[in-house]
Amino acid sequence: MWISKSKYEIEKLKAIQRIEYLEELICPGGNHDYKIIKRELIGGTGHGDEQEIRQYKCSRCGKMIYS
């Protein structure tokens, strides 16, 4: 089954809006309850110049972010 690009873009936009709507229901106002689930040190020479990458997950909606 082939789908036109414009129809695909419309369906993609609907899906994104639906995800945002459901996220707003679970975590109103963007007040997520993030918990650190993973830490990782990247790069560096071993003299304290590494970068720490943290992975957070909201305990209510499951949204994940990296910083």
N, CA, C and O atoms as a MOPAC input file, in Angstrom:
PM7 MOZYME 1SCF
protein

 N      0.83700 1    -1.18300 1     0.00000 1
 C      0.00000 1     0.00000 1     0.00000 1
 C      0.87500 1     1.23800 1     0.00000 1
 O      1.74400 1     1.38900 1     0.85900 1
 N      0.65600 1     2.10800 1    -0.94100 1
 C      1.40000 1     3.34700 1    -1.03800 1
 C      0.62000 1     4.46900 1    -0.37800 1
 O     -0.61000 1     4.49200 1    -0.41000 1
 N      1.34200 1     5.38800 1     0.21300 1
 C      0.71400 1     6.52600 1     0.86800 1
 C      1.40900 1     7.79300 1     0.36500 1
 O      2.63100 1     7.81800 1     0.21700 1
 N      0.64800 1     8.81500 1     0.11000 1
 C      1.24500 1    10.05300 1    -0.38900 1
 C      1.98900 1    10.76500 1     0.74400 1
 O      1.69300 1    10.57200 1     1.92300 1
 N      2.94600 1    11.57800 1     0.36000 1
 C      3.75600 1    12.29400 1     1.34500 1
 C      2.90600 1    13.23600 1     2.18400 1
 O      3.12600 1    13.35600 1     3.38900 1
 N      1.94500 1    13.90300 1     1.57200 1
 C      1.10400 1    14.84500 1     2.32600 1
 C      0.24500 1    14.11400 1     3.35300 1
 O      0.06200 1    14.59500 1     4.47100 1
 N     -0.28200 1    12.94600 1     2.97100 1
 C     -1.08200 1    12.16600 1     3.91800 1
 C     -0.20600 1    11.64100 1     5.06100 1
 O     -0.63300 1    11.59700 1     6.21400 1
 N      1.01200 1    11.24800 1     4.72400 1
 C      1.95900 1    10.80200 1     5.75000 1
 C      2.26500 1    11.92100 1     6.73600 1
 O      2.27400 1    11.69100 1     7.94600 1
 N      2.51400 1    13.11800 1     6.24200 1
 C      2.81800 1    14.26400 1     7.11000 1
 C      1.63900 1    14.58800 1     8.02100 1
 O      1.83700 1    14.92900 1     9.18700 1
 N      0.40900 1    14.48400 1     7.50200 1
 C     -0.78400 1    14.74300 1     8.31500 1
 C     -0.90500 1    13.70900 1     9.42800 1
 O     -1.18800 1    14.06300 1    10.57200 1
 N     -0.69300 1    12.43400 1     9.10500 1
 C     -0.76400 1    11.36600 1    10.10900 1
 C      0.33500 1    11.52800 1    11.16500 1
 O      0.10800 1    11.28800 1    12.35100 1
 N      1.51300 1    11.93300 1    10.72400 1
 C      2.63200 1    12.16000 1    11.64300 1
 C      2.30900 1    13.29800 1    12.60800 1
 O      2.57400 1    13.19500 1    13.80500 1
 N      1.73700 1    14.38300 1    12.08600 1
 C      1.35600 1    15.52000 1    12.91700 1
 C      0.28100 1    15.13100 1    13.92800 1
 O      0.34100 1    15.54300 1    15.08600 1
 N     -0.69600 1    14.34400 1    13.49900 1
 C     -1.74500 1    13.87000 1    14.41100 1
 C     -1.15000 1    13.03800 1    15.54100 1
 O     -1.54900 1    13.17700 1    16.69700 1
 N     -0.20100 1    12.17800 1    15.20800 1
 C      0.42800 1    11.33500 1    16.22100 1
 C      1.20500 1    12.17300 1    17.22600 1
 O      1.14000 1    11.91800 1    18.42900 1
 N      1.93700 1    13.17000 1    16.74500 1
 C      2.69900 1    14.04500 1    17.63500 1
 C      1.76800 1    14.82000 1    18.56300 1
 O      2.04500 1    14.94700 1    19.75600 1
 N      0.66400 1    15.33800 1    18.02200 1
 C     -0.29700 1    16.07500 1    18.84200 1
 C     -0.94500 1    15.15900 1    19.87500 1
 O     -1.18100 1    15.57600 1    21.00900 1
 N     -1.23200 1    13.92500 1    19.49800 1
 C     -1.83400 1    12.96000 1    20.42700 1
 C     -0.87500 1    12.65400 1    21.57700 1
 O     -1.29500 1    12.57700 1    22.73100 1
 N      0.39800 1    12.48100 1    21.27000 1
 C      1.39700 1    12.21600 1    22.30700 1
 C      1.50000 1    13.39700 1    23.26000 1
 O      1.54800 1    13.20400 1    24.47500 1
 N      1.53400 1    14.61900 1    22.73000 1
 C      1.59500 1    15.81400 1    23.56900 1
 C      0.35800 1    15.94000 1    24.44700 1
 O      0.46500 1    16.32400 1    25.61100 1
 N     -0.82100 1    15.61800 1    23.90200 1
 C     -2.06800 1    15.68600 1    24.66200 1
 C     -2.04800 1    14.69200 1    25.82100 1
 O     -2.39500 1    15.04200 1    26.95000 1
 N     -1.64300 1    13.46000 1    25.54300 1
 C     -1.60900 1    12.43700 1    26.59700 1
 C     -0.56500 1    12.76200 1    27.65700 1
 O     -0.79100 1    12.53200 1    28.84500 1
 N      0.57000 1    13.29300 1    27.23600 1
 C      1.60000 1    13.68400 1    28.18800 1
 C      1.08900 1    14.78600 1    29.10400 1
 O      1.38500 1    14.78600 1    30.29900 1
 N      0.32200 1    15.72700 1    28.55400 1
 C     -0.24700 1    16.81300 1    29.35200 1
 C     -1.26900 1    16.28000 1    30.36200 1
 O     -1.38300 1    16.81800 1    31.46300 1
 N     -2.00400 1    15.24000 1    30.00100 1
 C     -2.95600 1    14.63500 1    30.93600 1
 C     -2.24500 1    13.98800 1    32.11400 1
 O     -2.68600 1    14.11000 1    33.25700 1
 N     -1.15200 1    13.30300 1    31.83600 1
 C     -0.43800 1    12.57000 1    32.88900 1
 C      0.41100 1    13.50400 1    33.74400 1
 O      0.42500 1    13.38600 1    34.96900 1
 N      1.11800 1    14.43000 1    33.10600 1
 C      1.99400 1    15.37100 1    33.80600 1
 C      1.56700 1    16.79400 1    33.45400 1
 O      2.18900 1    17.42600 1    32.59900 1
 N      0.50800 1    17.31600 1    34.10200 1
 C     -0.01000 1    18.63500 1    33.73600 1
 C      1.01900 1    19.74600 1    33.93200 1
 O      1.76400 1    19.77300 1    34.91200 1
 N      1.03100 1    20.65000 1    32.97100 1
 C      1.92200 1    21.80100 1    33.05200 1
 C      3.38900 1    21.45500 1    32.86200 1
 O      4.25300 1    22.28300 1    33.14700 1
 N      3.68700 1    20.26800 1    32.39200 1
 C      5.07500 1    19.87200 1    32.18100 1
 C      5.82900 1    19.60900 1    33.46700 1
 O      7.06000 1    19.64000 1    33.47700 1
 N      5.11300 1    19.35100 1    34.55900 1
 C      5.74500 1    19.08100 1    35.85700 1
 C      6.08600 1    17.59900 1    35.96700 1
 O      5.37100 1    16.82200 1    36.59900 1
 N      7.19600 1    17.23200 1    35.33700 1
 C      7.62500 1    15.83900 1    35.35000 1
 C      8.36800 1    15.53100 1    36.64100 1
 O      8.94600 1    16.42600 1    37.25900 1
 N      8.35400 1    14.28200 1    37.04200 1
 C      9.05600 1    13.80400 1    38.22600 1
 C     10.22500 1    12.94500 1    37.74600 1
 O     10.15100 1    11.71600 1    37.75900 1
 N     11.32100 1    13.61600 1    37.31700 1
 C     12.44600 1    12.90900 1    36.72800 1
 C     13.31900 1    12.24500 1    37.78300 1
 O     13.59300 1    12.82100 1    38.83600 1
 N     13.75000 1    11.02900 1    37.48300 1
 C     14.68700 1    10.26900 1    38.31000 1
 C     15.86400 1     9.87600 1    37.42500 1
 O     15.67800 1     9.54600 1    36.25400 1
 N     17.07400 1     9.91100 1    37.97700 1
 C     18.25300 1     9.49300 1    37.22100 1
 C     18.23800 1     7.96900 1    37.12400 1
 O     18.13200 1     7.26900 1    38.13200 1
 N     18.34800 1     7.46700 1    35.88400 1
 C     18.37000 1     6.01300 1    35.71800 1
 C     19.70900 1     5.51100 1    35.18800 1
 O     19.99100 1     4.31500 1    35.25900 1
 N     20.55000 1     6.42600 1    34.65000 1
 C     21.83400 1     5.99600 1    34.11200 1
 C     22.80600 1     7.16500 1    34.08100 1
 O     22.43800 1     8.28700 1    33.73400 1
 N     24.05500 1     6.88600 1    34.45100 1
 C     25.14000 1     7.85900 1    34.35400 1
 C     26.24800 1     7.23400 1    33.53000 1
 O     26.51300 1     6.03500 1    33.61800 1
 N     26.89200 1     8.07200 1    32.72500 1
 C     27.94900 1     7.55400 1    31.87500 1
 C     29.00400 1     8.63100 1    31.68800 1
 O     28.67800 1     9.78300 1    31.40000 1
 N     30.28000 1     8.25700 1    31.85300 1
 C     31.39000 1     9.17600 1    31.61300 1
 C     31.91000 1     8.94400 1    30.20900 1
 O     32.16000 1     7.80900 1    29.80200 1
 N     32.07100 1    10.04600 1    29.46700 1
 C     32.48500 1     9.95000 1    28.07400 1
 C     33.73200 1    10.79200 1    27.84800 1
 O     33.83000 1    11.92000 1    28.32900 1
 N     34.68200 1    10.22800 1    27.11000 1
 C     35.86800 1    10.96300 1    26.69100 1
 C     36.79800 1    11.26900 1    27.83600 1
 O     36.71300 1    10.66700 1    28.90600 1
 N     37.67100 1    12.19200 1    27.60500 1
 C     38.60500 1    12.62900 1    28.61900 1
 C     39.89300 1    11.83100 1    28.60500 1
 O     40.02100 1    10.82200 1    27.91100 1
 N     40.84500 1    12.31300 1    29.39400 1
 C     42.15600 1    11.67600 1    29.48000 1
 C     42.38900 1    11.01200 1    30.82900 1
 O     43.46800 1    10.47400 1    31.07700 1
 N     41.39900 1    11.04400 1    31.69100 1
 C     41.56000 1    10.46000 1    33.01700 1
 C     42.02400 1    11.44500 1    34.05900 1
 O     42.34900 1    11.05600 1    35.18000 1
 N     42.06000 1    12.71800 1    33.70900 1
 C     42.51500 1    13.75400 1    34.63400 1
 C     41.37200 1    14.70200 1    35.00400 1
 O     41.60400 1    15.88400 1    35.25800 1
 N     40.15400 1    14.19200 1    35.03600 1
 C     39.00800 1    15.00600 1    35.44300 1
 C     38.35600 1    15.79200 1    34.32600 1
 O     37.54000 1    16.67100 1    34.60200 1
 N     38.68100 1    15.51300 1    33.08700 1
 C     38.08900 1    16.26300 1    31.98300 1
 C     37.04900 1    15.45100 1    31.21300 1
 O     36.77100 1    15.75200 1    30.05200 1
 N     36.47800 1    14.43900 1    31.83600 1
 C     35.42900 1    13.63500 1    31.21200 1
 C     34.10000 1    14.38500 1    31.23800 1
 O     33.89800 1    15.28500 1    32.05400 1
 N     33.20100 1    14.00500 1    30.33900 1
 C     31.84100 1    14.54700 1    30.34800 1
 C     30.91900 1    13.50600 1    30.96200 1
 O     31.00700 1    12.32100 1    30.64100 1
 N     30.03500 1    13.95300 1    31.84700 1
 C     29.06600 1    13.04600 1    32.45300 1
 C     27.72800 1    13.20700 1    31.73100 1
 O     27.15900 1    14.29800 1    31.69700 1
 N     27.24200 1    12.12400 1    31.16200 1
 C     25.94900 1    12.10000 1    30.49000 1
 C     24.97200 1    11.38600 1    31.42000 1
 O     25.21900 1    10.26000 1    31.85200 1
 N     23.86700 1    12.05000 1    31.72000 1
 C     22.85500 1    11.46400 1    32.60100 1
 C     21.58000 1    11.19800 1    31.81000 1
 O     21.20600 1    11.97100 1    30.92800 1
 N     20.93000 1    10.10800 1    32.13700 1
 C     19.65800 1     9.75400 1    31.51000 1
 C     18.59700 1     9.79100 1    32.60400 1
 O     18.72200 1     9.13200 1    33.63600 1
 N     17.54300 1    10.58000 1    32.35500 1
 C     16.45800 1    10.74100 1    33.31300 1
 C     15.18200 1    10.13100 1    32.74400 1
 O     14.98200 1    10.09600 1    31.53000 1
 N     14.31900 1     9.64900 1    33.64600 1
 C     13.02600 1     9.11200 1    33.23300 1
 C     11.96100 1     9.60800 1    34.20400 1
 O     12.14100 1     9.54000 1    35.42000 1
 N     10.85000 1    10.10700 1    33.66000 1
 C      9.74000 1    10.56500 1    34.49500 1
 C      9.04900 1     9.34000 1    35.08800 1
 O      8.71300 1     8.39900 1    34.36900 1
 N      8.84300 1     9.35700 1    36.38400 1
 C      8.23100 1     8.19900 1    37.04200 1
 C      6.72900 1     8.11200 1    36.77300 1
 O      6.12000 1     7.06900 1    37.01200 1
 N      6.12700 1     9.19100 1    36.27900 1
 C      4.69300 1     9.16100 1    36.00000 1
 C      4.36400 1     8.79900 1    34.55000 1
 O      3.53700 1     7.92100 1    34.29900 1
 N      5.00900 1     9.47300 1    33.59900 1
 C      4.63800 1     9.25200 1    32.18700 1
 C      5.65900 1     8.44400 1    31.40700 1
 O      5.35100 1     7.97400 1    30.31100 1
 N      6.85100 1     8.26800 1    31.92700 1
 C      7.86300 1     7.48200 1    31.24000 1
 C      8.71200 1     8.24400 1    30.23700 1
 O      9.52100 1     7.63700 1    29.53600 1
 N      8.54800 1     9.56400 1    30.14900 1
 C      9.32200 1    10.37200 1    29.20700 1
 C     10.79300 1    10.33100 1    29.62300 1
 O     11.11800 1    10.44400 1    30.80500 1
 N     11.68400 1    10.16500 1    28.62500 1
 C     13.10800 1    10.08600 1    28.90000 1
 C     13.82800 1    11.27400 1    28.27400 1
 O     13.51600 1    11.68800 1    27.15800 1
 N     14.81000 1    11.82300 1    29.01900 1
 C     15.64800 1    12.90800 1    28.50300 1
 C     17.09900 1    12.60200 1    28.84800 1
 O     17.39100 1    11.81800 1    29.75200 1
 N     18.00100 1    13.24000 1    28.10600 1
 C     19.43100 1    13.11500 1    28.33300 1
 C     20.00900 1    14.49600 1    28.60100 1
 O     19.56400 1    15.49300 1    28.03200 1
 N     20.99900 1    14.53800 1    29.47000 1
 C     21.68200 1    15.81700 1    29.68400 1
 C     23.13300 1    15.57100 1    30.00200 1
 O     23.88800 1    16.51900 1    30.21700 1

